[in-house]
Amino acid sequence: MTIEATLHDGNTIEVEVHGSGPAVLLPVDPRPAEGEQAGELSKWGMDPALGRSLIDGLRDTFRVVAFDYQGHVMSTPKPGTLTPANVAADLLAVADAAGAGRFAYYGYSWLALSGLQLATRTDRLSALVMGGFPPYGGPYAEMLRVTEATYAMAVTPQPAPEPLSIIHISEPTRP
């Protein structure tokens, strides 16, 4: 079944609903990539049909609510309104359109962070699955040192640089 959800900016997004059981929101493209794009994804070890693979693997047990949120944002930019609160509102609008009162959410990378923002703004989540964030075994000690050094530089007043001297070189006089 295909439905539409109205997002925070009034635009609509197509949503596919498959199966029955507890609802799982998947912000993935339900249509497999084709042609050159599929070849490029495969080169990087990615499944060009990831969204479809997830839908097919889960729909026997869950009501899968799939929608290409990343593709929608890329095709309908929201530079002034793509805030954590509005992303969470968009995800809730998709859940509402699909009739999902409580639901699990899966996201990868920035869509995982979007799920985290959603979790802080609603009690409707039954589960949150975050892929690609945070990276396991990431360079956290190094990142902390860089962050602390940057902070120290930002709060420590630095002396003003010496003003540049202007030297005027005149043309040689001709005899």
Secondary structure as UniProt FT lines:
FT   STRAND          2..6
FT   TURN            8..9
FT   STRAND          12..18
FT   STRAND          23..26
FT   HELIX           35..43
FT   TURN            44..45
FT   TURN            48..49
FT   HELIX           50..58
FT   TURN            59..61
FT   STRAND          63..66
FT   HELIX           69..75
FT   TURN            79..81
FT   HELIX           84..97
FT   TURN            98..99
FT   STRAND          103..108
FT   HELIX           110..121
FT   STRAND          125..131
FT   TURN            136..137
FT   HELIX           140..155
//
